[in-house]
């Protein structure tokens, strides 16, 4: 079944067509959301929001881009909105913690008990440094970098998703790579 048939069927009110669309694109949307949030539960919640948005606005889909491009755009926007809202919540929670006398500032860190655990621990630390370095990127660089490196989307499709020129995408990804390297170096010093 083509994307055009799916869209037409959904607009006509056929719920089976919407289920087919969800089955076809759920992993694409979920992976995209996960690469922005780094949390499976949050990514699943955002994925549900994406498909609710798709269901509500499918009649506005105009075929100027591929359906997958449109879904990426919605997933990226929903993920970024979630991150912004979450940062605001974290700031308020941090302020509350400062004024809360029962807050414990000490964390207990368990020492690895084997070489394998130590190796896994190092891998996790490296992955966290990389994720934190990516999160520090300016928003457009972060979007372009994640879509290209994690989702393996072409520069041309990223340009369509972000509604920018191909040259802009090339520049964003180039600057993102440089900035990720700088951010990593700052964290390991």
C-alpha positions as CSV (number, residue, x, y, z in Angstrom):
1,X,0.0,0.0,0.0
2,X,1.4,3.4,-1.0
3,X,1.7,6.4,1.4
4,X,-0.9,8.2,-0.8
5,X,-3.4,5.4,-0.3
6,X,-2.7,5.4,3.4
7,X,-3.3,9.1,3.7
8,X,-6.5,9.0,1.6
9,X,-7.8,6.1,3.6
10,X,-7.1,7.9,6.9
11,X,-8.8,11.1,5.6
12,X,-11.8,9.0,4.6
13,X,-12.0,7.8,8.3
14,X,-10.7,4.3,7.8
15,X,-9.0,3.4,11.2
16,X,-7.3,0.3,9.7
17,X,-5.3,2.6,7.4
18,X,-4.1,4.6,10.4
19,X,-3.1,1.4,12.2
20,X,-1.1,0.4,9.0
21,X,0.6,3.9,9.0
22,X,1.5,3.6,12.6
23,X,2.9,0.0,12.1
24,X,4.9,1.2,9.1
25,X,6.5,4.3,10.7
26,X,6.5,3.6,14.5
27,X,10.1,2.5,14.7
28,X,11.2,5.5,12.6
29,X,9.5,7.9,14.9
30,X,10.5,6.1,18.1
31,X,14.1,6.0,17.1
32,X,14.1,9.7,16.2
33,X,12.6,10.6,19.5
34,X,15.0,8.4,21.4
35,X,18.0,10.0,19.8
36,X,16.8,13.4,21.1
37,X,15.7,12.3,24.6
38,X,18.0,9.3,25.4
39,X,15.1,7.8,27.4
40,X,13.0,5.0,26.1
41,X,9.9,5.9,28.2
42,X,10.0,9.5,27.1
43,X,10.6,8.5,23.5
44,X,7.5,6.2,23.6
45,X,5.4,9.0,25.1
46,X,6.5,11.5,22.5
47,X,5.9,8.9,19.8
48,X,2.3,8.6,20.9
49,X,2.0,12.4,20.8
50,X,3.5,12.4,17.2
51,X,0.9,10.0,16.0
52,X,-1.9,11.9,17.7
53,X,-0.7,15.0,15.9
54,X,-0.5,13.0,12.6
55,X,-4.1,11.8,13.0
56,X,-5.4,15.2,13.8
57,X,-3.6,17.0,11.0
58,X,-3.3,14.4,8.2
59,X,-5.9,16.3,6.1
60,X,-3.3,19.1,5.9
61,X,-0.6,16.8,4.4
62,X,0.0,18.3,1.0
63,X,2.5,15.8,-0.6
64,X,5.2,18.6,-1.1
65,X,7.5,16.2,0.7
66,X,7.5,12.5,1.5
67,X,5.3,11.3,4.3
68,X,8.4,10.1,6.2
69,X,9.9,13.6,5.9
70,X,6.7,15.1,7.4
71,X,6.8,12.5,10.2
72,X,10.4,13.3,10.9
73,X,9.6,17.0,11.1
74,X,6.8,16.3,13.6
75,X,8.9,13.9,15.7
76,X,11.8,16.4,15.8
77,X,9.5,19.3,16.9
78,X,7.8,17.2,19.5
79,X,11.1,16.0,20.9
80,X,12.6,19.5,21.0
81,X,9.4,20.8,22.8
82,X,9.8,17.9,25.3
83,X,13.4,18.8,25.9
84,X,12.6,22.5,26.4
85,X,9.8,21.7,28.8
86,X,11.9,19.2,30.7
87,X,14.8,21.7,31.1
88,X,12.3,24.1,32.7
89,X,11.1,21.5,35.1
90,X,14.7,20.5,36.0
91,X,15.6,24.1,36.7
92,X,12.6,24.4,39.1
93,X,13.4,21.1,40.7
94,X,17.0,22.2,41.2
95,X,15.9,25.3,42.9
96,X,13.5,23.3,45.1
97,X,16.4,21.0,46.0
98,X,18.6,23.9,47.1
99,X,16.0,25.0,49.5
100,X,15.1,21.6,50.7
101,X,17.1,20.7,53.8
102,X,16.5,17.0,53.4
103,X,18.4,16.8,50.1
104,X,21.4,14.5,50.1
105,X,24.3,15.9,48.0
106,X,26.4,12.8,48.3
107,X,26.2,10.0,45.8
108,X,27.5,6.6,46.4
109,X,29.5,5.2,43.5
110,X,30.1,1.5,43.4
111,X,33.5,0.4,42.3
112,X,33.5,-2.1,39.4
113,X,34.2,-5.6,40.5
114,X,35.6,-7.0,37.3
115,X,37.5,-6.0,34.2
116,X,34.3,-6.5,32.1
117,X,32.3,-4.2,34.5
118,X,35.1,-1.6,34.3
119,X,35.1,-1.8,30.5
120,X,31.3,-1.4,30.5
121,X,31.6,1.5,32.9
122,X,34.1,3.3,30.6
123,X,31.9,2.7,27.6
124,X,28.9,4.2,29.5
125,X,30.9,7.2,30.6
126,X,32.1,7.8,27.0
127,X,28.6,7.5,25.7
128,X,27.3,9.9,28.3
129,X,30.0,12.4,27.5
130,X,29.1,12.1,23.8
131,X,25.4,12.6,24.5
132,X,26.0,15.6,26.8
133,X,28.3,17.1,24.1
134,X,25.6,16.7,21.5
135,X,23.0,18.2,23.9
136,X,25.1,21.3,24.2
137,X,24.9,22.1,20.5
138,X,22.8,24.9,19.2
139,X,19.3,23.6,18.3
140,X,19.7,23.5,14.5
141,X,23.1,21.9,14.7
142,X,21.8,19.3,17.1
143,X,18.8,18.5,14.8
144,X,21.0,18.2,11.7
145,X,23.7,16.1,13.5
146,X,21.2,13.7,15.1
147,X,19.2,13.2,11.9
148,X,22.4,12.5,9.9
149,X,24.5,10.5,12.3
150,X,21.9,8.5,14.2
151,X,19.0,8.3,11.7
152,X,21.3,8.2,8.7
153,X,19.2,10.6,6.7
154,X,20.6,12.2,3.6
155,X,21.5,15.9,3.6
156,X,18.8,16.6,1.0
157,X,16.1,15.0,3.2
158,X,17.4,16.8,6.3
159,X,17.1,20.1,4.3
160,X,13.4,19.2,3.6
161,X,12.7,18.3,7.2
162,X,14.3,21.4,8.6
163,X,13.1,23.6,5.8
164,X,16.5,25.0,5.0
165,X,18.9,24.8,2.0
166,X,21.2,21.9,1.3
167,X,24.2,24.2,1.9
168,X,22.8,25.2,5.3
169,X,22.6,21.5,6.3
170,X,26.2,20.9,5.2
171,X,27.3,23.9,7.2
172,X,25.3,22.9,10.3
173,X,26.7,19.3,10.3
174,X,30.2,20.6,9.8
175,X,29.9,23.0,12.7
176,X,28.2,20.4,14.8
177,X,31.1,18.0,14.4
178,X,33.6,20.7,15.4
179,X,31.5,21.7,18.4
180,X,31.0,18.1,19.5
181,X,34.7,17.6,19.5
182,X,35.3,20.9,21.4
183,X,32.6,19.9,24.0
184,X,34.1,16.5,24.5
185,X,37.6,18.0,25.0
186,X,36.2,20.3,27.6
187,X,34.5,17.4,29.5
188,X,37.6,15.2,29.6
189,X,40.0,17.8,30.7
